[in-house]
Amino acid sequence: MNHQQALQHTIYNKLTRIKQSNPNTVISNTYNNVTYQLIPLTKQNVDNKEIISLLTSWRRKHEFWFPAQFIVTLKGTRSWLVDRVLEVPDRILFMIRVNGKHIGHIGLFRYDKGDNSIEIDNIIRGKPAYPGMMTHALTKLMIWGKTSLGFSNYRLQVASDNDRAMRLYKRLGFIETKR
């Protein structure tokens, strides 16, 4: 096994362990005197009706920004969580919780061993509250990814007409490379 393969194996194992652990394993932060948590979705969330319902309603609300278009249902969301998040070795999704309420989610996906990078994935503001919180959460997730998982770089994909997201990513130092 070469260095890149060993690194990939290590990252896959770390992400798998997190997704199989207690969902109370959190990244805790404070923004504007408000404490919030990034809580990884785990196998224990699969039958959590509140989580599945939130994921479903947020996807419906923002479905036009996703490249894959389909009818969003509770059953389909549960299947997506199991098959497309939890069972994928290089994907993780975190709920953002403020004062006991989930306000959105943010994730990582598609590890590239060539440049030790991972894609920012599935950023959804579910509740229109706490201005600046999503930017802060993304920054903290990226710091965590570098310090805890060892990522060197981040990349992302965004619809070119999603002006709000484009401004967010530009503020964070991302550079447009392809349209």
N, C-alpha and C positions, 0 to 999 in steps of 0.2 A: 504494500500500500504506500503510495507516494504522499508527500506532505499535503497536497490539495485534497486528496481522497480522505486522509486522516482528519483534516479540518472539517470536511463535509460530514463525516461520520460523527464527529464530536458535536457539531451543531445540531444535527438531526437528533442525536440522543438527548441533548439538553432540552430541545423543544418538546420532544416526546415526553420526557419526565415532567416537564411543567404541565403539559396537557393532561397527564394522568394523575396529577397531584390534587390536593385540596384546593378548590377554587378561591380560598381565602389567601392564597399566596399572592401578594399584591406588590405593586410598585406605588408607594405613597408619595405624594407631592403637595406643595402648597403654592397657590397662585392668588395674588391679591388678597391675602389673608384667608383664603378658602382652601381647605384641605380636600384633596380628591384622591381617588385610587384608580389605578389601571389593574383590572382583575382579569386574568386569563380565563377564557372559556375552556372548560374541561369536560370530560365525559360525565361528570356529575351534573352538568347543566343541561344535558340532552332532554331530560324530562321535566325541566323547570319551565312551567307554563308561562310565567312572567317574562323570562328571558326570551323564549321562543316567540311570544307575542310581540315583544318590543322589536326584536330583529325583523319580524315579518312586517310590522307597520312601518318601520324606518325604511326597509327596502322598497315597500310600495310607494312611500312618499318621495323617494329619491331614485326610482327605477330608471328614469330617463337618462341618468348619468352613467349607467352601467352598460357595457358593450353587449352583454348577454341579456336578452329580453325574453321573459316568460311570465306566466300567470303566477303571482306570488301567493302561496297558501301556508298555513301553519305546518301542515304535513311536509310540504316541500322545503320549508325553512329548516325543519328538524333534520330532514335527510341531508340538506346542504351542510348543516353544521357537522354532522357525523362524517359524511363521505368527502366533503370538499374542504373541511377545516381540520377536524380532529384526526382523520386518517391520513392526512397529507403531512409528510415528515418535515417539510420546510415552510409550514404555514401555522401562524398563531394569531388569534384574535382576542383583543382585550376590550372588556366593557369599561366605560368611564363612569365612575360613580362619585357623586357629590352629595354630601349630606344624606346618604342612604338611598339616593335615587339615581338610576342610570340615565345618563344624558346623551350617550353616544357610544361609538366604538371605533377602534383603530387597530390595525394589524400589520403583520409582516408576512411576505410570501416570496417565493421563487428565488431561493438562494443560488448564487452563481459562484461556484468554487474558483473559477478563473480569476476573478478580481476580488473574491471574498466580499461580495456585496449581496444585498437583499432589497427587495422592492417594498416600498411603503404601500400598504394595501387597505382597502375598505374603510376609508375615513368617512364616518357618518356622524353628523350632529343630529341627534334624535330630538333633542329639546332645545329650543332657541333661548338659551340662558347662558350666563357667564361668558360675556364677550372676552375673547383672547384665550379661553381655556383650551380650545382645540389646538391652537398653535403651541401653547405651553405643553400640552400632553404629547404632541408629536415630537417636540424637542426632547422631552424627557424619555420618551420611548427610544429615540435614536441614541441618546446617551447610554441608556440601559443596554441596548443592543451592542454598542461598542465595548462597554466595560464588562458586561456579563457573558456575552456570546462571542465577542471578538470581531465583529463586522468591521471592515475597513471603509466601506462606502455604502451609500443608499441611492436608490433610483426609484422612479415612479412613472406611472402612466396616468394621464388625465385628458379628458376631452378638451380640445382646444377652445371650445366655446364656453367652458366652465370658468368664467372670469374670476369668480370668488376663490376657487381652488388655485387657479394660476397665480393670483396675488399672494395667497398664503405660501405657496411653495417658493415663490420668488423671494419673499421676506426671509425664508429659511435658508436661502442661498442656493437653491436648485437652479440649474441652468437648462433652458429648453434646448434640446439637441435634435429633435425630429418632430415634424408635424404631419 
